[in-house]
Amino acid sequence: MKMKNLKKLLLVISIFVGLTGCYNREETIMIVNMGDSYTSGDGTKLYNETWETVAIGEVESSLQCHRTKYNRTALAVTRLQQKNSNIKYVDVSCSGATIFNGILGPFVGHPVNGKSQLPLDSQLDQIKEQIDKINPDKIILVLSVGGNDIGFSAIVAACSFQFLEGINPWGNCQESQNIKNNLNNGVRSNTAFIGLDLLPAAYDKLAQKINKEIKPDQVLITEYPDPTKDSNNNFCGGCQSDLMKNLNKVNPFKKDQEMQKECIKDDDFEPKQIQLGGLELIKAGGDFVFSWGTIPKLELIKFSLQNISTKEMEFAYNEVLTPLNNTIKEAAKKNNWILIGGLEKLSLNHGICSDQSWFNTFDQSWQNQENITGVLHPNQQGHQAFSEILEIEIEKIL
């Protein structure tokens, strides 16, 4: 009898261990969202809503960072918290952040009510402060960074910009050697804008700092989604721009339907209406480039995604998005991060010119947020879709 009772006791213990050992609901798990605008939720705020999130301890900085409760990580973690109440969510992501200006170093962020703010502490320092308060048993970092480091906003602005008389000083963006040089080599006068060539070393530096100062159990890094294609997998483009930039190879009065592709629909945005928060035109070698500062003579220029041609969008995919995502994959492999892929593939058929677009135009960003920082960023539908991938991947490592 004693042997039988012992066997029963061991069986009960083994069942209990099997049920609880793989998913310890008693341990405190801290999930941190960090990085740039693609993970902060810039582009998801609706008109008359406030910038706010469901995270711990960062309400004030949400205003500077364009951080929302609709960002993909917040949505994923909210659902996970319904399964495990011991998950604590911290969000330090900030629109405009780069590896060196924002994550590893202080960052000003965006103006609040038209006024510039004091610099925020580095995202790493903010995370360390929350670790001291929460004292978690496990730390999981969800990271998105790299787009601003290679000048994403500058390229969008350059290709969508024109003087009011209809002239884009770059001509065709994909033919501008200056834009290509800045994309690959960065801008020496701007420490945040390092370019594709230096991005791998910057990721390595970031990994070293994270491991030394945060010591997370896992780092998940996301690739960037693809806003460049329509619902038929053709490259988007403003049809009028395609007509005008083809140097009269086609009839400029040809109907959009005859182009056999979906067109980008975006009202002209004249920046004299608001403060642009830091874009500056600089003439260099016959081309203009953008950096942070103030645009002179605002009354002379306008922005619209309709100014971007199909060729320019193809350039953005082949020479900006694809190299960036490849660099992220290599960084994940080298630094033992978990790559959250699938975002580019999932966004197929939902590009900026699709009838079911997951991305914002200038007009949509302005109407919803009263700024243009959400242009070509995912909208709420996009973040909801991407959050489902994140939820699955995070749950695997809880």
Order of alpha helices (4+ residues) and beta strands (2+ residues): alpha-beta-alpha-alpha-alpha-beta-alpha-beta-alpha-beta-alpha-alpha-beta-alpha-beta-beta-beta-alpha-alpha-beta-alpha-alpha-alpha
